[in-house]
Amino acid sequence: MPEIACINGKFMPLEQATVPVEDRGYQFADAVYEVVRTYRGRLFALDEHLARLFRSLDAIQIQHPYTVDQLKSLIGEAIQRAGFAETMVYIQISRGVAKRHRGVPAGCEPMFVMTVRAVPDSRPLRERGATVITVPDNRWSRCDIKSVALLANVLAYQAAKHAGATDAIFIADDGTINEATAANVFIIRNGELLTPPEGPKILSGITRGKILEAARAAGLPAAERRVTKAELIGADEAFLCSTTAEVVPIRSVDGQKIGTGPLAARIYDQFIRMFAS
């Protein structure tokens, strides 16, 4: 099946897709993005993903190049053209192309980029589980905006790989956890599901919200509050969640083993029944 791209509404093979060198997304990370996926060929939580994309655009004052209905049409056409069993769609919208200067140029037209690939198989990682390290959170103060400015995430992920770990979790100055480099973090203590609250310290994942719904539907109490690193290490269970990886149990934090149990799997099974069947 072909991996394809769409640049400003024009479809092409992915290897032929290019953007101008003076695109502000490339030169300033002046862009936002979104990732959506399918389950059984149907798009998962598309309305929520597009609403978050528009919130990110509004937050950095980039005009919307398409309406919701136009985006849905382009995404649907992309999935049909690619023909994968399960599809992952990446959307990036930059402020556009202009002579390089930090000032926002007048009349700059947004640049729309979409790429389409098969959803990677997350089963091996879910079955193996993740080992994580913790790192100080040195990112900017608006992590709730889904910006392409992800250098701190890249460096934290590389630090995890150099340590022989799967991923890194950002720790705030007060010793509480925020999120991993591309996933939200949950812990289970005494039968209760806990996760850091929405706000500028984290990107509130669409899957995160569905996991909270699934947990409550499965009969588990679930709360959003600050979680300390000590609580993470002492948790009965802990896991990461994201659009593509879904639910990944955490096996250790900074070399200290985390307990394993049935509740994360129970939540994941409920999530699949509710949203992916």
CORQUI-V59138 format. One record per backbone hydrogen bond with DSSP energy under -1.0 kcal/mol. NH is the residue of the N-H (numbers start at 1). CO is the residue of the C=O. If there is no record, write none. Layout:
BEGIN
nh;co
NH;CO
NH;CO
END
This chain:
BEGIN
nh;co
4;116
5;12
6;114
7;10
8;112
10;7
12;5
14;3
16;13
17;14
23;20
24;96
27;23
28;24
30;24
31;29
32;93
33;146
34;91
36;89
38;87
39;42
42;39
44;37
49;45
50;46
51;47
52;48
53;49
54;50
55;51
56;52
57;53
58;54
59;55
60;56
62;57
71;67
72;68
73;69
74;70
75;71
76;72
77;73
78;74
79;75
80;76
81;77
82;78
83;79
88;117
89;36
90;115
91;34
92;113
93;32
94;111
95;30
98;22
111;94
113;92
114;6
115;90
116;4
117;88
119;86
126;122
127;123
128;124
129;125
130;249
132;252
133;167
135;169
137;171
138;136
143;200
145;142
147;145
148;31
150;148
154;150
155;151
156;152
157;153
158;154
159;155
160;156
161;157
162;158
163;159
164;161
165;160
166;131
167;131
169;133
170;179
171;135
172;176
175;172
177;227
178;170
180;183
184;241
186;239
187;194
188;237
189;192
192;189
193;221
194;187
195;223
202;199
209;205
210;206
211;207
212;208
213;209
214;210
215;211
216;212
217;213
218;214
219;216
220;215
223;193
225;195
229;175
232;228
233;229
234;230
235;232
236;188
237;188
239;186
240;248
241;184
242;246
246;242
248;240
250;238
251;130
253;256
254;132
256;253
258;251
259;235
266;262
267;263
268;264
269;265
270;266
271;267
272;268
273;269
274;270
275;271
276;272
END
